[in-house]
């Protein structure tokens, strides 16, 4: 029987980052998930994935922050916390280094998040729909009504 | 032939803020879209599982008049509270482990992990009453 490649154990750590980036996870937590000592884990992770575990976690958090800046109208401070970062100042600096603009400017350079909101037509129509008591009644006296 | 994919499915929720906190903090999903449009009294709020970027759950507030009359709105909220407004089927690699992690975060399970012909299965409800299944498919089960 062939042995499981070491990358399989390292993937457990990477999966943990991918799913729990919003929590205060540490390199020790990741090493434990991979079942390796901290030093050995960091070396193996960097060799296999081309960046350190800490850098991978930071990249994942910034990538999520960028997505939230594009697709939500949450404040920069909210987004900072949502992706597991503590300091808005450090977040702003790290984000600008990777994306070329601070978070607020990055958002301002893109179409507003509301462009992506798929507002159902029944919601859009309600502003122009006449009040219920003015609608045409059927022969049976029932008000006509369409469902959204 | 044109491909049609599932992008999102919708759950009715009684309170979007509570639903968002629950689905992210307790279930472990991430916010995908969150846009408030006060002029329409509408908030587009979606969550999805980290790592599965092309599918999401819309956490939709039950609208009032004139989209939905008050009696219907009450019926929808009542049906949702009873768990009859729909079910989300989630899948995990390890049902027991996911169950324990989610339980420790405060998810109230209606069924503990148990063996079924298709794998190991458990169930819980969200704060609005929506029924959710969490399943670890048996290795022999076709995942189609």
Interface residues (C-beta under 8 A of the other chain):
Chain A: X15 X18 X19 X20 X21 X22 X64 X67 X68 X71 X72 X73 X74 X82 X113 X114 X116 X117 X118 X119 X122 X123 X124 X126 X127 X129 X131 X132 X145 X147 X148
Chain B: X8 X24 X28 X30 X31 X32 X33 X34 X35 X36 X37 X39 X40 X42 X44 X49 X50 X51 X63 X65 X66 X67 X68 X69 X72
